């Protein structure tokens, strides 16, 4: 990857990258430490050709009680990923099911392959989404399309996911990671403080009144006028040269 871009590649091919405790721990650590790297601008997360993440590892959950599930600490992983201030791009090929789709929906941009399969099949094993699927999916595609996926458990294709608003772009399967990295490089070249403020305000404004969201936007907009990158960006524009942003 280019400078400022970190590629996280999930690697449990024998289990189609299903989320078990070890993988959850690694994901939590990766996203918890990411903001501490001052050079980091964008995170790209992907799996392999067969699966982004095929869901939770049911071998761990099959015999668990309510109390045991609650003590797993799964909620911390989702919270750490949701709170990551760095822009995140999900590059989705193959299966993105259950926790896999929920992980993708934590990203800010989703690049999906034509042959991908995205869905929330938890109902088929007597469970339900537990990583935000009932909430983020409805916000992404609306109640009626979300309910079809949630209540039938049937997945949708990459093309259909894009058409219903569940992906930013749909490309050929072999172009998913290259396109995600291309977008990441472009974002990494932008002023990182602006990128982080945009992400912060968009996410904070999703669930508040328009007037409150506009106030958040205005305040964040004003704070950027004291940054060196704002001065550099506007000077470069007026001088007709490429800007050099340092995150200051």
C-alpha positions in Angstrom: 0.0 0.0 0.0 0.9 3.7 -0.4 2.2 5.8 2.4 -0.5 6.4 5.0 -2.5 3.4 3.9 -2.8 0.3 6.1 -4.1 -2.9 4.5 -5.7 -5.4 7.0 -6.2 -8.8 5.4 -8.3 -11.3 7.3 -6.6 -14.7 7.0 -8.6 -17.8 8.2 -9.1 -19.4 4.8 -9.9 -22.8 6.3 -12.9 -21.2 8.0 -13.8 -18.7 5.3 -12.5 -16.0 7.6 -15.2 -16.6 10.2 -14.9 -14.5 13.3 -13.6 -16.5 16.3 -12.3 -15.1 19.5 -8.7 -14.9 18.3 -9.6 -13.0 15.1 -11.9 -10.7 17.1 -9.0 -9.9 19.5 -6.6 -9.2 16.6 -9.2 -6.9 14.9 -9.8 -5.1 18.2 -6.1 -4.5 18.7 -5.6 -3.4 15.1 -8.3 -0.8 15.3 -7.5 0.3 18.8 -3.9 1.1 18.0 -4.5 2.6 14.6 -5.2 6.1 15.8 -1.9 6.2 17.6 0.0 6.1 14.4 0.4 9.7 13.2 1.3 8.7 9.7 -1.9 6.6 9.2 -4.5 8.1 6.9 -6.7 5.2 5.7 -7.4 1.6 6.7 -8.4 -0.9 4.0 -9.9 -4.2 5.3 -10.4 -7.2 3.2 -10.5 -11.0 3.2 -9.7 -13.3 0.3 -11.3 -14.3 -3.0 -13.7 -16.7 -1.3 -14.8 -14.7 1.6 -14.6 -11.3 3.3 -16.0 -12.8 6.4 -18.5 -15.7 6.3 -19.9 -14.8 9.7 -19.3 -15.7 13.3 -17.6 -19.1 14.0 -20.6 -21.1 15.2 -18.3 -23.7 16.7 -17.7 -21.2 19.5 -21.3 -20.2 19.9 -23.3 -23.5 19.6 -23.3 -24.5 23.3 -23.1 -21.0 24.9 -25.6 -19.6 27.3 -26.8 -16.0 27.5 -24.3 -15.2 30.2 -21.4 -16.8 28.4 -22.1 -14.8 25.2 -22.4 -11.6 27.2 -19.0 -12.3 28.8 -17.2 -12.8 25.4 -16.5 -9.1 25.0 -17.7 -9.0 21.4 -19.3 -5.6 22.1 -15.9 -4.1 22.7 -14.7 -5.1 19.3 -17.6 -3.5 17.5 -17.2 -0.3 19.7 -13.5 0.0 18.9 -14.1 -0.3 15.2 -17.1 2.1 15.2 -15.0 4.7 17.2 -12.0 4.5 14.9 -11.5 8.1 13.7 -9.5 7.1 10.6 -11.5 6.6 7.3 -12.1 2.8 6.7 -12.6 1.1 3.4 -14.0 -2.4 3.2 -13.0 -4.4 0.1 -15.6 -7.1 -0.1 -15.2 -10.3 -2.2 -17.0 -13.6 -1.8 -19.1 -14.1 1.3 -19.9 -11.2 3.6 -22.5 -12.8 5.8 -23.7 -12.1 9.4 -20.8 -10.6 11.3 -19.0 -10.1 7.9 -21.7 -7.8 6.6 -21.8 -6.1 10.0 -18.0 -5.6 9.8 -18.3 -4.1 6.3 -21.1 -1.8 7.4 -18.7 -0.3 10.0 -16.6 1.0 7.1 -17.0 4.4 5.6 -16.7 3.2 2.0 -17.6 -0.3 0.7 -16.1 -1.6 -2.6 -17.9 -4.8 -3.5 -17.3 -7.4 -6.2 -19.9 -8.5 -8.7 -19.7 -12.0 -7.3 -19.9 -11.1 -3.7 -22.8 -12.4 -1.5 -23.9 -10.1 1.3 -26.6 -11.0 3.9 -27.7 -11.5 7.5 -28.5 -15.3 7.7 -28.6 -15.5 11.5 -32.3 -16.2 11.7 -31.7 -19.5 10.0 -29.8 -20.8 13.1 -32.3 -19.4 15.6 -30.3 -16.3 16.3 -30.3 -12.7 15.0 -27.7 -10.0 14.1 -25.8 -8.9 17.2 -23.1 -6.6 15.7 -25.4 -3.8 14.5 -27.0 -5.6 11.6 -30.6 -4.6 12.5 -29.6 -1.0 12.9 -27.0 -0.2 10.2 -28.7 -2.2 7.5 -32.0 -0.3 8.0 -30.1 3.0 7.9 -28.3 2.0 4.7 -31.1 0.6 2.6 -34.4 1.4 4.4 -36.8 -0.8 6.4 -38.4 -2.8 3.7 -35.2 -4.0 1.9 -33.5 -4.6 5.2 -36.4 -6.7 6.5 -36.3 -8.9 3.4 -32.6 -9.7 4.1 -33.1 -10.0 7.9 -36.2 -12.1 7.9 -35.5 -14.5 5.0 -31.8 -14.8 5.7 -31.2 -14.9 2.0 -28.1 -13.1 0.7 -27.9 -10.6 -2.1 -25.4 -10.2 -4.8 -22.7 -7.5 -5.1 -24.5 -5.8 -7.9 -27.9 -5.9 -6.0 -26.2 -4.6 -2.9 -24.8 -1.6 -4.8 -28.2 -0.9 -6.4 -29.9 -0.9 -3.0 -27.4 1.4 -1.5 -25.4 -1.1 0.5 -22.1 -0.4 -1.3 -20.2 2.6 -2.6 -19.0 0.9 -5.8 -19.4 -2.4 -7.5 -16.5 -3.7 -9.7 -15.2 -6.9 -11.1 -14.1 -9.3 -8.4 -10.4 -9.1 -9.3 -10.6 -5.3 -9.2 -12.0 -5.0 -5.6 -8.7 -4.7 -3.7 -7.0 -2.6 -6.4 -9.9 -0.2 -6.5 -10.1 0.1 -2.7 -6.4 0.8 -2.6 -6.8 3.4 -5.3 -9.5 5.2 -3.3 -7.3 4.9 -0.2 -4.3 6.5 -1.9 -6.5 9.4 -3.0 -7.9 9.9 0.5 -4.4 9.5 2.1 -3.2 12.4 -0.1 -5.9 14.7 1.4 -5.5 16.7 4.6 -6.0 14.1 7.4 -7.6 16.5 9.8 -10.3 17.3 7.3 -10.9 13.6 6.6 -11.3 12.9 10.3 -13.6 15.9 10.8 -15.8 14.8 7.9 -16.1 11.3 9.3 -16.8 12.5 12.8 -19.5 14.9 11.7 -21.2 12.5 9.3 -21.4 9.8 11.9 -22.5 12.1 14.7 -25.1 13.8 12.6 -26.8 10.6 11.4 -28.9 10.2 14.5 -29.6 13.8 15.5 -31.8 16.6 14.3 -30.8 18.4 11.1 -30.3 21.7 13.1 -28.0 19.9 15.5 -26.1 18.2 12.7 -25.6 21.6 10.9 -24.3 23.1 14.1 -21.8 20.3 14.4 -20.7 20.8 10.8 -20.3 24.5 11.2 -18.2 24.2 14.4 -16.0 21.5 12.8 -15.7 23.6 9.6 -14.5 26.6 11.6 -11.9 24.7 13.6 -10.1 23.7 10.4 -9.3 27.4 9.7 -6.6 27.3 12.3 -4.8 24.4 10.7 -1.6 24.5 8.7 -3.1 22.2 6.1 -5.9 24.7 5.4 -3.4 27.4 4.8 -1.3 25.2 2.6 -4.3 23.9 0.6 -5.7 27.3 -0.2 -2.2 28.8 -0.9 -1.5 25.9 -3.3 -4.8 26.4 -5.1 -4.2 30.1 -5.6 -0.6 29.4 -6.7 -1.7 26.6 -9.0 0.6 23.9 -7.5 0.1 20.6 -5.8 -0.4 21.0 -2.0 1.7 19.1 0.6 -0.4 18.2 3.6 1.2 17.3 6.9 -1.7 16.7 9.2 -1.0 19.9 11.1 
